[in-house]
Amino acid sequence: MTQIVYGINVVAQLLKGEETIHELLLMKGWKDQQIVRMANQRQIPIRWLTRAQLDAKVKDPHHQGIAARIDAVRTYSIEELLAAVPKDRHGLFAVEVLDELEDPHNLGAILRSCDAVGVDGVIIGKHRSVSLTPTVAKVSTGAIHTVKVSVVTNLAQTLQQLKEQGYWVVGADRENAQDYRTASYDVPLVLVIGSEGFGLRPLVKKQCDYFVSLPMVGKVNSLNASVACAILLYKIYEQRNPL
């Protein structure tokens, strides 16, 4: 099974890596010869399309004139995520409770932040959350192919499974929460981020060992989920990797 991904950064990252690219789709008039040379070096077929043809193929006009047909994005089991954590450091997973999220930009941005700080895996729910779409791939600028993603049926049960493996579960929430700057993160950790509109589900909250919150001194009472996630991830990175 294959899928089409698009955007300059996404395709360039794929060309530099080892992902199988079945076909490169370029809009007629494409001028970046480096992309063409990279495709030729890997013997990847190139198909030249008009803007209308590429719009129809990608189903999004924001393709930047380039797309690629690749194998469907691989997902991983929780066991595979745990097995891949290096033995010489504490694991870090991000759980995204993005209920009923129609805009895939949050997940794409979260994957990008997770790649930046070396998160060991991202866990999302199979139901009521955004899937690994081409738009997610574009927003992630290729991180969808570098960060392992697990899609699970029951998030609460998955959190319980991780706790049994020695992980602490930290929920980002405003109720009964401590300032994120005071928490200790130098343990095997699962960071749970809820949706902006719905927050954390009750069953998921019950699995959290403690909660952290971001100070809000302005008039807006919430942050974009991907922004909050990035702040928390970098705080964890800072604590684990002091200067």
GIDA-V472427 format. One record per backbone hydrogen bond with DSSP energy under -0.5 kcal/mol. CO is the residue of the C=O (numbers start at 1). NH is the residue of the N-H. Records with the same first field share a line. If there is no record, write none. Layout:
CO: NH + NH
This chain:
1: 72
3: 70
5: 68
7: 11
8: 12
9: 13
10: 14
11: 15
12: 16
13: 17
20: 22 + 71
23: 69
24: 26 + 47
25: 67
26: 49
27: 30
31: 33
32: 36
33: 37
34: 38
35: 39
36: 40
37: 41
38: 42
39: 44
40: 43
43: 45
45: 24
47: 26
49: 28
50: 54
51: 55
52: 56
53: 57
54: 58
55: 59 + 60
63: 7 + 66
65: 27
66: 7
67: 25
68: 5 + 70
69: 22 + 23
70: 3
77: 81
78: 82
79: 83
80: 84
81: 85
82: 85
86: 89
91: 189
92: 120 + 121
93: 191
94: 96 + 123
95: 97 + 193
96: 98 + 125
97: 99 + 195
98: 101
100: 102
102: 104
103: 106
104: 108
105: 109
106: 110
107: 111
108: 112
109: 113
110: 114
111: 115
112: 116
113: 117
114: 118 + 119
115: 118
121: 94
122: 150
123: 96
124: 152
128: 100
131: 133
133: 137
134: 138
135: 139
136: 140
137: 142
138: 141
140: 143
142: 145
143: 146 + 147
146: 148
148: 122
149: 76
150: 124 + 152
152: 126
154: 158
155: 159
156: 160
157: 161
158: 162
159: 163
160: 164
161: 165
162: 165 + 167
163: 166
168: 170 + 190
169: 171 + 209 + 210
170: 192
171: 173 + 212
172: 194
174: 177
178: 213
179: 182 + 183
180: 183
183: 185
185: 187
188: 168
189: 93
190: 170 + 192
191: 95 + 193
192: 172
193: 97
195: 199
199: 195
201: 205
202: 206
203: 207
204: 207
205: 208
210: 171
211: 178
212: 173
213: 180
224: 228
225: 229
226: 230
227: 231
228: 232
229: 233
230: 234
231: 235
232: 236
233: 237
234: 238
235: 239
236: 240
237: 241
